[in-house]
Amino acid sequence: MTLLGDLRTRGWLLIAALALFLGACAIANTPQQDLAYARWAKCSAPYVSLERVDLDGRITFRFSTDGGRQAVLQCLAEAGRTGPPLPEPEGVRPPSGP
């Protein structure tokens, strides 16, 4: 391989590595997501699990009992009174079996 070809190969490898690095840096939570995760950490209940937190901070959780759902919704509402507002949380039931 010539010196020029070797430099071109190194240049492309450097560009690919830089693109990969910058892409990894872009993977971070939004401030709304951080706030939602902090509120969720305070509001656990039996038979309830976090499904996801959207970019806007909307919490989606799975629940098995209506009591668990109500407990989480009440806790999240109380937590939201002291800070910035987030979208209404959404409780979903797990998919039912056959």
N, C-alpha and C positions, 0 to 999 in steps of 0.2 A: 504494500500500500504506500502511496506517496505521502509526503508530508502534508500537502494540501488536503488530501482525502482524510487523513487522520484528524486534522483540525476540524473538518466539517463534521465528522462523526462525533467528536467531543462536543462540538457546539450543539448538535441536536440532543445529545445526552444531557447537557447542561440545561437546555430549554425544557426538556421533559421533566427533569428533576425539579426545576424551579416551578413549573406548572403544578406538579404534584404537591410540592410544599405549600404553595399559595392556596390550593384547593383544600388542603387539610386545615389551614388557618381559618378558612371561611366557615368551618363547621363549629359553631358555637351557639349557645342559647341566646335568645332575645331577652331583654330585660323583663318583658312580660312573662316569658317562660320561667325565668329564675324566680319571679314573684309567685307564680302558680305552684312551682315545685315546693317553695318554702311554705306556702299555705297548705298544700297537700300533706306535707310532713307533720303538720299539727292536727290533721283531721282523719286519722285512721279509724276504721270501724271493722267489726267482724264481717267476714264474707264479702268484703269490698276490695277491689284492686284497681290500681291506676292502669288505664289502657293507653292514654297518650295525652300530651299537652301540645296544643297547636301553637303556631308562631305568634298568634295574638294573645296567648295565655289561656285559651279555653281548655278546661280540664274535662276529659272524657274518662269515665270510670265504669267498671262493671260491678254489678251488685247482684246478690242472690236473694236478699230479703228486703222488703219494703222498709223495715226498721233501719237497716244499715244504710239504705239510700237516703232516708230522711235525716239520719244522724250526720252523714257527710254533708248533705246540702245545707243543713242548719249551721254546722261548724264553718263551712266555707263562707256562708253569708256573714257570720259574725266576724270572721277574719277579714272580710272585705270592707267592713265598716271603718277600719282604722288606716287604710292605705288606698292606693290608686285602684280604681275599679277595673275588673276583668270581665270578659264575657261570661254569661251564665254557664255554670257547669252542666254537663250532660251525663246522666246516668243511663246506662244501657244494660239490659239483661243478657247473660251469656246465651249463645245459641242453644236451643233445646235439642235434645237427642232425637233419635228416630221414633 
